[in-house]
Amino acid sequence: MPNPVVHFEILGRDGKKSQQFYSALFGWAIDASNPMEYGLVAAQDGAGIGGGVAGTDKPTVSVYVAVDDLNAALAKAESLGGKIVSPPMDVPGGPTIAQFADPDGNVIGLMKAGTM
C-alpha cells in the first residue's frame, strides 16, 4: 500500500486517565516518560502500528499517514476539498507532522516518511 497508516493517536480530556484505561483494556505498555507526557505505544512483534495516548481539551482519535512531501500532500488535500488544520511542524524529539480535514471534517494526520 502506498502511503500506509503509520501511527494512531487517542486524545482524551485527561491524558493519564486515558493511558490507564487503554493500558488496562488492551494490555498496552504505554510510556509517557517524556516532557509532554505523551504516552507512546509501540507495535509488538511486527503486528499493528504504534501510536500515542495523551490529553487534550478536545478529545479525538486520529490516524497518521506516511507521505514523502507534507506540503504537496496538504496541497492535494485542499485541491480535493479538504482544509489544512495544522501546517508542517517538527515534534520535539520526534517526527515531522501536519494535519488536514477531509470534506466531511475528519481530521487526518500526515507524517513525513522516515521521521518516526
N, C-alpha and C positions, 0 to 999 in steps of 0.2 A: 504494500500500500504506500503510495507516495504521501508525504506529509502525515505521518502517523500521530495519533494522540500519544503524548509522552509524559503527561503529568495531569493529576486531578487536584482539585482544591475544594475543601469543605470549610466554609467560614460560618461560624456561629456567633451569637452575641457574647458568649463567654468562652474564650478560646480554651482555657484549662478544662472547663466542664465538657466541651465538645471533644477534646482529646481523651478525657477519661471515658466518655460514652463510647466512642468508636474503638478505643483500646479494649474495653470490656466486651463490647458486642462482637467484634471480629477477631480479637486477639492480636491486633496490630501493635507492634512496637513503635511507639511514637516518640521521637527525640526532639524536644523543644529546648535543648540546651544551647540557645543562641540568643544574641541581644534582642531580637524581635520576638522571641518565644514562639516562633513559627514551628509547629510540630511536623517534622519530616517523617514520612512513612516510606520505607524502602520496599521495592519489589522483592519477592522472595523466590529464589531458585528459578529465575527466568520466567516466572508466572506473573501476569498482570503488569501494571505500571506503578511507579512510585507516585507519591502525592504529598499533600500537606493538609493539616488541620489547624486552624487558628481562629482568632477572634476578630470581629468587625462590628460596626454598628448596623450593617445591612447584610443579614445572612444570605449566602449564595452558595451554589455548587457550580463549579466551572471545570472545563477541560482545557488543556493546552495542547496545541498542535505545533509540531516542529516544521519550520519553514526556513529556507536559506536567506531570504531577504524580508525583514519585517515591514519595511516601508512599502515594498512592492505588494506584499500581501494585504496590507491595510488599504492601499490604493485600489486594488482589485475588489476588495470587500465593499468599498464605497461605490465603485462603479456598478456593482450589482445590487445596490440599495441598502447596504449596511452603513453603520456610523462608527467612527473612531471613538472609543471610550477612554483609552489610555495610550498615548504615543509610546514609542520605544523608550525603555529605561533599563538601566543596569541594576539588578538586585544586588545589594552589598554581599560579596562572597558567593554570589550565585549566578544565575543565567541572565540573559537579556530578554525582556518580555514586552508585550504590548497586548491590548485588548480591543475588540470591536463588538458591536451589537449587530446581529443579523436583522433582516427586515421585520422579524417578529419581536425583536427586543432581547433575544437570548444573547448573553454575553459569552464570547468565546475568547480564550487566551491564545496568544501566539508566542512561541519560544524560538529564539534563534537556534537553528540546528547546531548541535555540538557544544552548546554552552552549559548544559546541565551536567 
